[in-house]
């Protein structure tokens, strides 16, 4: 199953609103949490191959050949 393209803005806004509305956190604290989560999720979706560094949605079936034209990556590395 293909992964949807990572949208950090959508994730960030959802987290901020959740922590402010549901948990009652301050705006600054909710922003800190959202920044940490978005950073972690982005790193999780980047290929760890030193020659690649493209997102998982740039790989065929998120595990095989990279779709970027000049990239020699043949497997997504977690």
C-alpha positions as CSV (number, residue, x, y, z in Angstrom):
1,X,0.0,0.0,0.0
2,X,1.4,3.4,-1.0
3,X,2.0,6.0,1.6
4,X,0.4,9.4,1.2
5,X,2.7,12.4,0.7
6,X,3.8,13.8,4.0
7,X,2.0,17.1,4.8
8,X,3.8,18.7,7.8
9,X,1.4,21.7,7.9
10,X,-1.7,19.5,8.3
11,X,0.0,17.4,11.1
12,X,1.3,20.5,12.8
13,X,-2.1,22.2,12.9
14,X,-3.8,19.1,14.1
15,X,-1.4,18.6,17.0
16,X,-1.5,22.2,18.1
17,X,-5.3,22.3,18.1
18,X,-5.5,19.0,19.9
19,X,-3.2,20.1,22.7
20,X,-4.8,23.5,23.1
21,X,-8.4,22.5,22.8
22,X,-8.5,19.0,24.4
23,X,-5.6,19.1,26.8
24,X,-5.7,22.8,27.8
25,X,-2.0,23.5,27.1
26,X,-0.7,26.9,26.4
27,X,-0.1,28.0,22.8
28,X,3.7,27.9,23.3
29,X,3.7,24.4,24.8
30,X,1.4,23.1,22.1
31,X,3.8,24.6,19.4
32,X,6.8,23.0,21.1
33,X,5.1,19.6,21.1
34,X,4.0,19.9,17.5
35,X,7.5,20.9,16.3
36,X,9.0,17.9,18.0
37,X,6.4,15.5,16.5
38,X,6.7,16.9,13.0
39,X,10.5,16.7,13.1
40,X,10.4,13.1,14.3
41,X,7.8,12.1,11.7
42,X,9.7,13.8,8.9
43,X,12.9,12.0,9.9
44,X,11.1,8.7,10.0
45,X,10.0,9.1,6.4
46,X,13.4,10.1,4.9
47,X,15.6,7.3,3.4
48,X,18.7,6.7,5.5
49,X,20.7,5.8,2.5
50,X,23.5,8.4,2.4
51,X,23.2,8.7,-1.4
52,X,19.4,9.2,-1.4
53,X,17.8,11.1,1.5
54,X,14.4,11.3,-0.3
55,X,11.1,10.8,1.3
56,X,9.4,7.4,1.4
57,X,6.7,8.5,-1.0
58,X,9.4,9.1,-3.6
59,X,10.1,5.3,-3.7
60,X,8.2,2.8,-5.7
61,X,5.9,0.9,-3.3
62,X,7.7,2.9,-0.5
63,X,10.4,0.1,-0.4
64,X,12.0,-0.2,-3.8
65,X,13.7,2.0,-6.5
66,X,13.7,5.7,-5.9
67,X,11.6,7.7,-8.3
68,X,14.0,10.6,-8.4
69,X,15.7,10.6,-11.8
70,X,19.3,11.0,-10.8
71,X,19.2,8.8,-7.6
72,X,20.8,5.3,-7.5
73,X,18.9,4.2,-4.4
74,X,17.5,0.7,-4.9
75,X,15.8,0.2,-1.6
76,X,14.3,2.5,1.0
77,X,16.4,2.3,4.2
78,X,14.7,2.9,7.5
